[in-house]
Amino acid sequence: MADAAALAGAWELGLAIDDKAAIARAEVFVKGQTSEWAEAPTIVTNISVEETRTQRIIRVTLNGHRPSFFGSMLPPGGWHFHARASATTVGMTPLCVLVSGNSGSKLLNVKDKASISAPACLVHSNRDIEVEGGSIRAAMTQAVTRANGAINPAPGTGAAPIEDPFAQLLLMPPLNCSAGVKGIDKKSGIVRIPAGIHCGGIKVGGNTQLILEPGEHWFLAGALEVKENATLRGQDVVLMFDLASKFVFEDNAMVTLEGRRSGRFAGFVMAATRNNTQDFIISSDNVDSLLGVIYVPNATLMVDGTDDVARDSAWTVLVAEAVELKGSPSLIINANYAGSAVPVPQGVGPRTGGSTLVR
């Protein structure tokens, strides 16, 4: 029971930064096993997570007691049982940034004083990584060709390419703009937009609050522009862009978006069709949450500004042909995959291969 509980808890360690989830999983396992044990002894559990230099280990200690026969005579004080087990995860570092382009140069380019912070996951480029004045700090950074600049820990090169995990995802936009929202340009007020088709672009500025209701939002033949002091919010949403559409977050625009929780695009917060080759631009200093996968397979994600981006997201995953940071923004890639109701699509995020017992 101790072995199995430790293995169950170690598997959870591969999915979240928070130790509480792993401990809770092991505790639930012990309770479940005990409930099926006829005349089970009284069991006291002690479960903890230990950080070593190279790994995280969950330790499970079980102390049991069963009363003796004939009062306290056989044996005196009853029977005492003790078991201890330790386990850790077996697998790969979670994938959180994938630059999928495989030709050209500077496909992952961090310039000026910009930085990428991904302390619990993998930053990978299918081509090169060029850090020119900025920095990358990640659990692991690797490139297929070369990686230069301030990267900590030291990057790996000559890595095997990682295939686009969503290459088979159907990204066909609706056929036309005969229905849905058409062309919005607002400088004030609250604008609520139901899920569906939005044609001709949406532009909000001033102090406008743009609220996207849950569902799939298709932007066709026009950009989504959020500027000045406007606000963009949405929960359980995915923003989809056809070849003539993109997003632009500028000035002091505040953006808080949480991805889809169910359906075909569960786990995605923004995506572009495969024929979209535009630049998707984040230059606002108030982009607090981009919870989910940002998937622009043949486009460039450009991050500018002077402040943190996506710092309040439980987790974020980027998959883009190219990524460029300039100015002095700090792109925060969190990896608390168990800390959100938004599921992580298969192929990114946790890539654990299981768990194993250790001493």
Sine and cosine of phi, psi and omega as CSV:
sin_phi,cos_phi,sin_psi,cos_psi,sin_omega,cos_omega
0.00,0.00,-0.67,0.74,0.02,-1.00
-0.90,0.44,-0.68,0.73,0.03,-1.00
-0.86,0.52,-0.76,0.65,-0.06,-1.00
-0.91,0.41,-0.61,0.79,0.03,-1.00
-0.91,0.42,-0.66,0.76,0.03,-1.00
-0.90,0.44,-0.66,0.75,0.02,-1.00
-0.90,0.44,-0.65,0.76,0.02,-1.00
-0.90,0.43,-0.68,0.74,0.02,-1.00
-0.93,0.38,-0.60,0.80,0.02,-1.00
-0.90,0.43,-0.58,0.81,0.06,-1.00
-0.87,0.49,-0.64,0.77,0.01,-1.00
-0.92,0.38,-0.49,0.87,0.03,-1.00
-0.87,0.49,-0.46,0.89,0.02,-1.00
-0.98,0.22,-0.13,0.99,-0.08,-1.00
-0.95,-0.32,-0.22,0.97,-0.11,-0.99
-0.47,-0.88,0.44,-0.90,0.10,-0.99
-0.98,0.22,-0.54,0.84,-0.11,-0.99
-0.96,0.29,0.86,-0.52,0.00,-1.00
-0.91,0.41,-0.42,0.91,-0.08,-1.00
-0.86,0.51,-0.59,0.81,-0.01,-1.00
-0.90,0.43,-0.67,0.74,0.01,-1.00
-0.92,0.40,-0.68,0.73,0.01,-1.00
-0.90,0.44,-0.69,0.73,0.00,-1.00
-0.89,0.46,-0.64,0.76,0.00,-1.00
-0.89,0.45,-0.67,0.74,0.02,-1.00
-0.91,0.41,-0.65,0.76,0.02,-1.00
-0.90,0.44,-0.69,0.72,0.02,-1.00
-0.88,0.48,-0.63,0.78,0.02,-1.00
-0.88,0.47,-0.72,0.70,0.00,-1.00
-0.88,0.48,-0.71,0.70,0.00,-1.00
-0.88,0.47,-0.65,0.76,0.00,-1.00
-0.90,0.44,-0.68,0.73,0.02,-1.00
-0.92,0.40,-0.65,0.76,-0.01,-1.00
-0.90,0.43,-0.60,0.80,-0.02,-1.00
-0.91,0.42,-0.39,0.92,0.00,-1.00
-1.00,-0.10,0.04,1.00,-0.07,-1.00
-0.99,-0.14,0.94,-0.35,0.01,-1.00
-0.89,0.46,0.76,-0.65,0.00,-1.00
0.80,0.60,0.72,0.69,-0.02,-1.00
-0.91,0.42,0.53,-0.85,0.10,-0.99
-0.95,0.31,0.24,-0.97,0.13,-0.99
-0.95,0.31,0.80,-0.60,-0.07,-1.00
-0.86,-0.51,0.77,-0.64,0.09,-1.00
-0.94,-0.35,0.81,-0.59,-0.04,-1.00
-0.97,-0.23,0.54,-0.84,0.12,-0.99
-0.68,-0.73,0.94,-0.33,-0.10,-0.99
-0.81,-0.58,0.73,-0.68,-0.01,-1.00
-0.57,-0.82,0.32,-0.95,0.08,-1.00
-0.90,-0.44,0.76,-0.65,-0.03,-1.00
-0.91,-0.42,0.74,-0.68,0.06,-1.00
-0.99,-0.11,0.86,-0.51,0.14,-0.99
-0.96,-0.28,-0.03,-1.00,-0.02,-1.00
-0.92,0.40,-0.47,0.88,-0.12,-0.99
-0.88,-0.47,-0.21,0.98,-0.08,-1.00
-0.32,-0.95,0.20,-0.98,0.09,-1.00
-0.94,-0.35,0.75,-0.66,-0.09,-1.00
-0.85,-0.53,0.72,-0.69,0.12,-0.99
-0.98,-0.20,0.75,-0.66,-0.03,-1.00
-0.90,-0.44,0.78,-0.62,-0.03,-1.00
-0.89,-0.46,0.85,-0.53,0.07,-1.00
-0.87,-0.49,0.79,-0.61,0.01,-1.00
-0.87,-0.49,0.81,-0.59,0.08,-1.00
-0.87,-0.49,0.85,-0.53,-0.04,-1.00
-0.88,-0.48,0.39,-0.92,0.03,-1.00
-0.57,-0.82,0.70,-0.71,0.09,-1.00
-0.79,-0.61,0.72,-0.69,0.00,-1.00
-0.86,0.50,0.47,-0.88,0.01,-1.00
-0.99,0.13,0.17,-0.99,0.11,-0.99
-0.98,0.18,0.39,-0.92,0.10,-0.99
0.81,0.59,0.85,0.53,-0.01,-1.00
0.97,0.26,-0.89,-0.45,0.02,-1.00
-0.85,-0.53,0.58,0.81,-0.14,-0.99
-0.99,-0.16,-0.59,0.81,-0.15,-0.99
-0.75,-0.66,0.99,-0.11,-0.19,0.98
-0.99,0.12,0.25,-0.97,0.01,-1.00
-0.87,0.50,0.79,-0.62,0.03,-1.00
0.99,0.14,-0.07,1.00,0.03,-1.00
1.00,0.04,-0.07,-1.00,-0.02,-1.00
-1.00,-0.08,0.65,-0.76,0.05,-1.00
-0.86,-0.50,0.74,-0.67,-0.02,-1.00
-0.86,-0.50,0.56,-0.83,0.00,-1.00
-0.59,-0.81,0.74,-0.67,0.07,-1.00
-0.59,-0.81,0.58,-0.82,0.01,-1.00
-0.63,-0.77,0.66,-0.75,0.02,-1.00
-0.57,-0.82,0.51,-0.86,0.05,-1.00
-0.74,-0.67,0.59,-0.80,-0.03,-1.00
-0.54,-0.84,0.36,-0.93,0.06,-1.00
-0.64,-0.77,0.22,-0.98,-0.01,-1.00
-0.98,0.21,0.46,-0.89,0.14,-0.99
-0.84,-0.54,0.87,-0.49,0.00,-1.00
0.24,-0.97,-0.25,-0.97,-0.07,-1.00
-0.96,-0.28,0.34,-0.94,0.06,-1.00
-0.88,0.47,0.70,-0.71,0.01,-1.00
-0.83,0.55,0.66,-0.75,0.00,-1.00
-1.00,0.01,0.86,-0.51,-0.02,-1.00
-0.82,-0.58,-0.32,0.95,0.10,-0.99
-0.72,-0.69,0.87,-0.49,0.04,-1.00
-0.82,-0.58,0.93,-0.37,0.12,-0.99
-1.00,-0.05,0.95,-0.32,-0.23,-0.97
-1.00,0.00,-0.22,0.98,0.01,-1.00
-0.89,0.45,0.57,-0.82,-0.05,-1.00
-0.80,-0.60,0.29,0.96,0.07,-1.00
-0.59,-0.81,0.37,-0.93,-0.04,-1.00
1.00,-0.03,-0.23,-0.97,-0.04,-1.00
-0.69,-0.72,0.34,-0.94,0.01,-1.00
0.82,0.58,0.73,0.69,-0.01,-1.00
-0.96,0.28,-0.53,0.85,0.22,-0.98
-0.91,-0.42,0.97,-0.25,-0.17,-0.99
-0.82,-0.58,0.89,-0.46,0.02,-1.00
-0.90,-0.43,0.91,-0.41,-0.14,-0.99
-0.89,-0.46,0.13,-0.99,0.08,-1.00
0.83,0.56,-0.85,-0.53,0.02,-1.00
-0.92,-0.39,0.32,0.95,-0.01,-1.00
-0.94,0.33,0.35,-0.94,0.01,-1.00
-0.51,-0.86,0.45,-0.89,0.17,-0.99
-0.90,-0.44,0.79,-0.61,0.04,-1.00
-0.87,-0.49,0.93,-0.37,0.00,-1.00
-0.69,-0.73,0.93,0.36,-0.20,-0.98
-0.93,0.37,-0.24,0.97,-0.08,-1.00
-0.86,-0.52,0.25,0.97,-0.09,-1.00
-0.47,-0.88,0.02,-1.00,-0.13,-0.99
-0.99,-0.13,0.73,-0.68,0.17,-0.99
-0.95,-0.30,0.86,-0.50,-0.11,-0.99
-0.76,-0.66,0.67,-0.74,0.11,-0.99
-0.85,-0.53,0.76,-0.65,0.07,-1.00
-0.97,0.24,0.02,1.00,0.08,-1.00
-0.75,-0.66,-0.98,-0.21,-0.08,-1.00
-0.79,-0.62,0.18,-0.98,0.10,-0.99
-0.74,-0.67,0.84,-0.55,0.03,-1.00
-0.83,-0.56,0.92,-0.39,0.07,-1.00
-0.97,-0.26,0.92,-0.38,-0.11,-0.99
-0.88,-0.47,0.99,0.15,0.01,-1.00
0.98,-0.18,-0.43,0.90,0.03,-1.00
-1.00,-0.07,-0.48,-0.88,-0.03,-1.00
-0.38,-0.92,0.39,-0.92,0.14,-0.99
-0.78,-0.63,0.78,-0.63,0.11,-0.99
-0.79,-0.62,0.88,-0.47,-0.07,-1.00
-0.56,-0.83,0.26,-0.96,0.09,-1.00
-0.87,0.50,-0.60,0.80,0.05,-1.00
-0.41,-0.91,0.65,-0.76,0.06,-1.00
-0.77,-0.64,0.72,-0.69,-0.02,-1.00
-0.50,-0.87,0.45,-0.89,0.00,-1.00
-0.68,-0.74,0.45,-0.89,0.03,-1.00
-0.96,0.28,-0.62,0.79,0.00,-1.00
-0.97,-0.23,-1.00,0.03,-0.07,-1.00
-0.77,-0.64,0.34,-0.94,0.05,-1.00
-0.60,-0.80,0.87,-0.49,-0.08,-1.00
-0.80,-0.60,0.50,-0.87,0.11,-0.99
0.95,-0.32,-0.22,-0.97,-0.07,-1.00
-0.98,0.19,1.00,-0.04,0.00,-1.00
-0.81,-0.59,0.81,-0.58,-0.09,-1.00
-0.73,-0.68,0.79,-0.61,-0.12,0.99
-0.90,0.44,0.09,-1.00,-0.03,-1.00
-0.83,0.56,0.69,-0.73,-0.07,-1.00
-0.98,0.22,0.32,-0.95,0.15,-0.99
-0.99,-0.16,0.55,-0.83,0.08,-1.00
-0.80,-0.59,0.26,-0.97,-0.08,-1.00
0.96,0.27,0.36,0.93,-0.01,-1.00
-0.94,0.35,0.43,-0.90,0.10,-0.99
-0.95,0.31,0.64,-0.77,0.04,-1.00
-0.87,0.50,0.53,-0.85,0.11,-0.99
-0.96,-0.28,0.86,-0.52,-0.01,-1.00
-0.92,0.38,0.48,-0.88,0.07,-1.00
-0.85,0.53,0.91,-0.41,-0.06,-1.00
-0.93,0.36,-0.25,0.97,-0.05,-1.00
-0.90,-0.43,0.40,0.92,-0.06,-1.00
-0.86,0.51,-0.46,0.89,-0.02,-1.00
-1.00,-0.07,0.02,1.00,-0.02,-1.00
-0.95,0.32,0.79,-0.61,-0.01,-1.00
-0.97,0.23,0.85,-0.53,-0.06,-1.00
-0.83,-0.56,0.64,0.77,-0.02,-1.00
-0.98,0.18,0.83,-0.56,0.02,-1.00
-0.97,0.22,0.29,-0.96,0.11,-0.99
-0.84,0.55,0.41,-0.91,-0.13,-0.99
-0.94,0.35,-0.57,0.82,-0.08,-1.00
-0.47,-0.88,-0.01,-1.00,-0.03,-1.00
-0.96,-0.29,0.57,0.82,-0.06,-1.00
-0.95,0.31,-0.29,0.96,0.00,-1.00
-0.72,-0.69,0.20,-0.98,0.08,-1.00
1.00,-0.08,-0.17,-0.99,-0.05,-1.00
-0.98,0.21,0.67,-0.75,-0.01,-1.00
-0.82,-0.58,0.89,-0.46,0.17,-0.98
0.79,0.62,0.99,-0.15,0.04,-1.00
-0.89,-0.45,0.71,-0.70,0.08,-1.00
-0.63,-0.77,0.98,-0.22,-0.12,-0.99
-0.81,-0.58,0.56,-0.83,0.06,-1.00
-0.89,-0.45,-0.06,1.00,-0.01,-1.00
-0.32,-0.95,0.19,-0.98,0.08,-1.00
1.00,0.00,-0.02,-1.00,0.04,-1.00
-0.93,-0.36,0.80,-0.59,-0.01,-1.00
-0.87,-0.49,0.88,-0.48,0.06,-1.00
-0.96,-0.27,0.76,-0.65,-0.05,-1.00
-0.84,-0.54,0.86,-0.51,0.06,-1.00
-0.95,0.32,0.35,-0.94,0.06,-1.00
-0.88,0.48,0.49,-0.87,0.01,-1.00
0.59,-0.81,-0.54,-0.84,-0.08,-1.00
-0.98,-0.18,0.73,-0.68,0.03,-1.00
-0.80,-0.60,0.91,-0.41,-0.15,-0.99
-0.93,-0.36,0.57,-0.82,0.13,-0.99
0.99,0.13,0.12,0.99,0.08,-1.00
1.00,-0.06,0.51,-0.86,0.09,-1.00
-0.78,-0.62,0.83,-0.55,-0.05,-1.00
-0.79,-0.62,0.85,-0.53,0.04,-1.00
-0.78,-0.62,0.66,-0.75,0.02,-1.00
-0.60,-0.80,-0.32,-0.95,-0.04,-1.00
0.86,0.50,-0.77,-0.64,0.05,-1.00
-0.93,-0.37,0.42,0.91,-0.03,-1.00
-0.88,0.47,0.64,-0.77,0.14,-0.99
-0.95,-0.32,0.90,-0.44,0.03,-1.00
-0.97,-0.25,0.89,-0.46,-0.05,-1.00
-0.90,-0.43,0.86,-0.51,0.05,-1.00
-1.00,-0.08,0.82,-0.57,0.01,-1.00
-0.98,0.18,0.37,-0.93,-0.10,-0.99
-0.82,0.57,0.63,-0.78,0.05,-1.00
0.74,-0.68,-0.23,-0.97,-0.01,-1.00
-1.00,-0.07,0.81,-0.59,0.00,-1.00
-0.91,-0.41,0.94,-0.34,0.01,-1.00
-0.99,-0.10,0.86,-0.51,0.06,-1.00
-0.98,-0.20,0.90,-0.44,-0.06,-1.00
-0.87,-0.49,0.67,-0.74,0.15,-0.99
0.83,0.56,0.63,0.77,0.04,-1.00
0.18,-0.98,0.48,-0.88,-0.07,-1.00
-1.00,0.10,0.39,-0.92,0.21,-0.98
-0.99,-0.13,0.94,-0.33,-0.04,-1.00
-0.90,-0.43,0.84,-0.55,0.03,-1.00
-0.85,-0.53,0.91,-0.41,-0.16,-0.99
-0.75,-0.67,0.05,-1.00,0.06,-1.00
0.81,0.59,-0.83,-0.56,-0.02,-1.00
-0.95,-0.30,0.38,0.93,-0.02,-1.00
-0.94,0.33,0.31,-0.95,-0.02,-1.00
-0.82,-0.58,0.68,-0.74,0.11,-0.99
-0.85,-0.53,0.84,-0.55,0.01,-1.00
-0.74,-0.67,0.50,-0.87,0.10,-1.00
-0.13,-0.99,0.70,-0.72,0.08,-1.00
-0.86,-0.52,0.63,-0.78,-0.04,-1.00
0.86,0.51,0.73,0.68,-0.04,-1.00
-0.78,-0.62,0.41,-0.91,0.23,-0.97
-0.72,-0.69,0.73,-0.68,-0.01,-1.00
-0.98,-0.21,0.87,-0.49,-0.08,-1.00
-0.92,-0.39,0.68,-0.73,-0.09,-1.00
-0.80,-0.60,0.79,-0.61,0.07,-1.00
-0.99,0.15,-0.08,-1.00,-0.13,-0.99
-0.89,0.46,-0.36,0.93,-0.03,-1.00
-0.97,-0.25,0.27,0.96,-0.09,-1.00
-0.78,-0.62,0.36,-0.93,0.06,-1.00
-0.26,-0.97,0.08,-1.00,0.13,-0.99
-0.91,-0.41,0.52,-0.85,0.06,-1.00
-0.66,-0.75,0.89,-0.45,0.05,-1.00
-0.92,-0.39,0.91,-0.41,-0.14,-0.99
-0.77,-0.63,0.09,-1.00,0.11,-0.99
0.84,0.55,-0.83,-0.56,0.00,-1.00
-0.95,-0.32,0.37,0.93,-0.03,-1.00
-0.84,0.55,0.70,-0.71,0.03,-1.00
-0.98,-0.20,0.80,-0.60,-0.06,-1.00
-0.80,-0.60,0.82,-0.57,0.08,-1.00
-0.69,-0.72,0.95,-0.30,-0.06,-1.00
-0.77,-0.64,0.70,-0.72,0.09,-1.00
-0.84,-0.55,0.73,-0.68,-0.14,-0.99
-0.94,0.34,0.06,-1.00,-0.03,-1.00
-0.91,0.41,0.63,-0.78,-0.02,-1.00
-0.99,-0.14,-0.22,0.97,-0.02,-1.00
-0.41,-0.91,0.09,-1.00,0.04,-1.00
1.00,0.03,-0.12,-0.99,-0.09,-1.00
-0.88,0.47,-0.53,0.85,-0.05,-1.00
-0.96,-0.28,0.48,0.88,0.03,-1.00
-0.84,0.54,0.76,-0.65,0.00,-1.00
0.99,-0.10,-0.26,0.97,-0.01,-1.00
-1.00,-0.08,0.61,-0.79,0.09,-1.00
-0.93,-0.37,-0.53,0.85,0.07,-1.00
-0.51,-0.86,0.60,-0.80,0.01,-1.00
-0.45,-0.89,0.48,-0.88,0.03,-1.00
-0.84,-0.55,0.50,-0.87,0.05,-1.00
-0.91,0.41,0.31,-0.95,-0.13,-0.99
-0.95,0.31,-0.31,0.95,0.05,-1.00
-1.00,-0.04,0.11,0.99,0.03,-1.00
-1.00,0.05,0.89,-0.46,-0.03,-1.00
-0.88,-0.48,0.39,0.92,-0.06,-1.00
-0.99,0.16,0.10,-1.00,0.11,-0.99
-0.99,-0.11,0.82,-0.57,0.06,-1.00
-0.99,-0.13,0.85,-0.52,-0.27,-0.96
-0.91,-0.42,0.79,-0.61,0.16,-0.99
-0.87,-0.50,0.95,-0.31,0.05,-1.00
-0.82,-0.58,-0.02,1.00,0.06,-1.00
-0.96,0.27,0.50,-0.86,0.06,-1.00
-1.00,-0.04,0.14,0.99,-0.05,-1.00
-0.83,-0.55,0.51,0.86,0.08,-1.00
-1.00,0.06,1.00,-0.01,-0.18,-0.98
-0.99,0.12,-0.61,0.79,-0.11,-0.99
-0.62,-0.78,0.83,-0.56,0.16,-0.99
-0.77,-0.64,0.99,0.15,-0.14,-0.99
-1.00,-0.01,0.94,-0.33,-0.02,-1.00
0.72,-0.70,-0.20,-0.98,-0.01,-1.00
-1.00,-0.03,0.77,-0.64,0.19,-0.98
-0.98,-0.18,0.91,-0.42,-0.15,-0.99
-0.84,-0.55,0.97,-0.25,0.06,-1.00
-0.78,-0.63,0.99,0.17,-0.26,-0.96
-0.90,0.44,-0.44,0.90,0.00,-1.00
-0.81,-0.59,0.43,0.90,-0.04,-1.00
-0.79,-0.61,0.13,-0.99,-0.01,-1.00
-0.94,-0.34,0.74,-0.68,0.14,-0.99
-0.99,-0.11,0.86,-0.51,-0.02,-1.00
-0.92,-0.40,0.80,-0.60,-0.01,-1.00
-0.86,-0.50,0.83,-0.56,-0.02,-1.00
-0.76,-0.65,0.01,-1.00,0.06,-1.00
0.89,-0.45,-0.33,-0.94,-0.10,-1.00
-0.70,-0.72,0.08,1.00,-0.13,-0.99
-0.71,-0.70,-0.03,-1.00,0.01,-1.00
-0.92,0.39,0.55,-0.83,0.07,-1.00
-0.83,-0.55,0.79,-0.61,0.09,-1.00
0.94,0.34,0.38,0.93,-0.08,-1.00
-0.91,0.41,-0.44,0.90,-0.06,-1.00
-1.00,-0.04,0.05,1.00,0.02,-1.00
-0.98,0.21,0.71,-0.71,0.11,-0.99
-0.87,0.50,-0.66,0.76,0.08,-1.00
-0.43,-0.90,0.46,-0.89,0.06,-1.00
-0.61,-0.79,0.61,-0.79,0.11,-0.99
-0.77,-0.64,0.73,-0.69,0.06,-1.00
-0.92,-0.39,0.77,-0.63,0.16,-0.99
-0.76,-0.65,0.94,-0.34,-0.08,-1.00
-0.58,-0.82,0.41,-0.91,0.08,-1.00
-0.90,0.44,-0.62,0.78,0.03,-1.00
-0.53,-0.85,0.47,-0.88,0.05,-1.00
-0.74,-0.68,0.76,-0.64,0.02,-1.00
-0.75,-0.66,0.77,-0.64,0.10,-0.99
-0.88,-0.48,0.68,-0.74,0.06,-1.00
-0.54,-0.84,0.19,-0.98,-0.12,-0.99
0.99,0.15,-0.72,-0.69,0.02,-1.00
-0.67,-0.74,0.61,0.79,0.06,-1.00
-0.98,0.21,0.37,-0.93,0.13,-0.99
-0.87,-0.49,0.94,-0.33,0.02,-1.00
-0.99,0.10,0.92,-0.40,-0.08,-1.00
-0.99,-0.13,0.88,-0.47,0.01,-1.00
-0.95,-0.33,1.00,-0.08,0.03,-1.00
-0.99,0.16,0.29,-0.96,-0.08,-1.00
-0.63,-0.77,0.59,0.81,0.05,-1.00
-1.00,0.03,0.97,0.24,-0.16,-0.99
-0.93,0.38,-0.39,0.92,0.01,-1.00
-1.00,0.00,0.00,1.00,-0.10,-1.00
-0.99,-0.12,0.36,0.93,-0.07,-1.00
-0.51,-0.86,0.42,-0.91,0.09,-1.00
-0.99,0.14,-0.12,0.99,0.02,-1.00
-1.00,0.09,0.88,-0.48,-0.05,-1.00
-0.96,0.28,0.43,-0.90,0.03,-1.00
-1.00,-0.04,0.85,-0.53,0.01,-1.00
-0.89,0.45,0.52,-0.86,0.01,-1.00
-0.90,0.43,0.68,-0.73,0.03,-1.00
0.93,-0.36,-0.34,0.94,0.07,-1.00
-0.75,-0.66,0.04,-1.00,-0.02,-1.00
0.92,0.39,-0.66,-0.75,-0.08,-1.00
-0.87,0.50,0.72,-0.70,0.05,-1.00
-0.75,-0.66,0.65,0.76,-0.05,-1.00
-0.92,0.39,0.58,-0.81,0.03,-1.00
-0.98,-0.19,0.09,1.00,-0.01,-1.00
0.77,-0.63,-0.46,-0.89,-0.01,-1.00
-0.55,-0.83,0.32,-0.95,-0.02,-1.00
-0.58,-0.81,0.50,-0.87,0.05,-1.00
-0.97,0.25,0.60,-0.80,0.05,-1.00
-0.74,-0.67,0.15,-0.99,0.02,-1.00
-0.98,0.22,0.00,0.00,0.00,0.00
